[in-house]
């Protein structure tokens, strides 16, 4: 049945992309995060939807007459510099070439999405549609899994879909936490027009929180706390926020099993937790990998390549300042388990600098957009969206500190939206306001009247 529905809708989706390239852009991110192939089992499962929608979107853009100038800004320039550095580290990488170039190809597709966001998104409708596609990808899966968790009384273990970019439950929890600010923005934009839609968003937000809890991910809990703390600080009605938080927390307690609390309690006892200290061991080996290859690092998958891992283990005790307790490296290689140490090991110290600078630049730029909107009495939606994008980036930066999640489509797409918001929406508004306020313009306007 799912196959028939998807195959029946497919021609209409393709037709829509030919008419409006921004629809293709939304379907591009939707297929990347929703993974429609994992939901069908017959003939529909053989179609590469992401490649299909991506190819059509790019073709339609290049054949269209209307094209806008690519504006990168400081943030976009930093990201492209990071991609260049990633390309160089891939060339000189230590892992087998097939692994390195497979991951480089995936990351190149993400950068392509970022560039086409800058080229295609021109209207508020384009941004809203793109964000709705995030809702119907990560949000749909989270809502479904959250309902299963409730119906099972907390017994359902929420995992990512096998073969998917969000197949790991920890990474899935971070993606769901990053989606929460997007939900708040869309609820503010569309919830006032329809009470039913507002109720639906409140339900989805609740299910997202439940789904994050249901993953049993400590990183997800940290990300959730980061979102809640940020919203509390920014809230103008802090007492009401606290009351709602206590009420919601009391309602959720009945669905949370005892083992969840036992697992979360280990966050405060990190040095005594074998799982966490195993990650610290991987962080130290990533650091050693960067020290041995300071310029370009080891390239993609170098840390997980057995010969490289074995070589790094020999220098494990040379850097005593990097505390790992009594823990020693296992024989089998492990992932870095941190976006920062993953980039450090993969692309060296310069690669880490470019990666962190990109995140920081996008975070700061989003905050500046919100402040300028307040100072210049700019559109309210720009201020709200900039604030929520900033929160999503912050959530990723905090939650990803203990996950190998450096090359996630969603974060680079959100960075693209920050740049678009600045140069396609805020800057034209400021220029128009300055023109309206200038004496020369006022003189011309008065003569015309």
Number of C-alpha atoms within 10 A of each C-alpha: 9 13 17 13 11 16 15 11 11 14 11 11 16 18 11 14 22 18 12 16 22 26 21 29 25 24 27 23 24 24 21 21 24 25 21 21 19 12 14 17 12 12 10 19 16 10 12 13 20 20 14 15 23 23 13 17 25 17 13 17 20 10 9 10 8 8 11 11 7 12 15 17 12 14 22 22 14 21 25 17 16 22 19 13 21 24 22 16 24 25 16 14 24 21 21 13 14 9 16 21 19 12 16 21 12 14 19 17 15 20 20 15 22 23 19 19 25 25 18 23 21 17 13 14 11 19 19 17 16 24 22 17 23 24 24 15 20 22 24 17 19 29 23 14 24 26 16 19 23 19 12 12 13 22 14 16 16 24 19 20 17 10 11 15 18 23 13 17 20 26 26 25 33 28 27 25 30 27 25 24 25 23 22 18 20 21 20 16 16 13 18 11 11 11 11 11 15 19 13 14 20 16 12 21 23 16 25 29 22 22 29 28 24 29 26 22 21 21 23 32 22 20 28 25 16 20 21 17 12 14 16 17 10 11 12 10 10 13 11 12 15 12 11 12 14 12 11 13 11 11 11 16 11 11 18 19 13 10 10 16 11 10 13 16 12 16 16 9 10 13 15 12 13 12 11 17 19 18 20 25 24 28 24 23 24 30 25 21 28 25 15 15 20 18 16 24 32 27 34 29 22 26 26 17 18 15 13 17 22 17 12 19 19 10 13 18 13 10 11 9 7 14 14 20 12 6 12 14 21 13 10 10 17 19 18 30 23 23 23 25 29 30 30 29 33 29 33 28 21 18 26 23 16 21 24 19 17 23 22 17 18 28 23 13 21 27 20 16 24 24 16 14 21 14 9 11 12 19 14 12 16 20 22 21 26 25 22 26 25 25 25 28 23 21 26 26 22 20 29 24 19 24 21 19 24 21 19 18 20 22 22 23 21 19 27 25 25 25 23 24 25 20 17 18 17 20 14 12 17 16 11 12 14 12 13 13 11 11 11 10 12 13 11 10 11 8 7 7 6
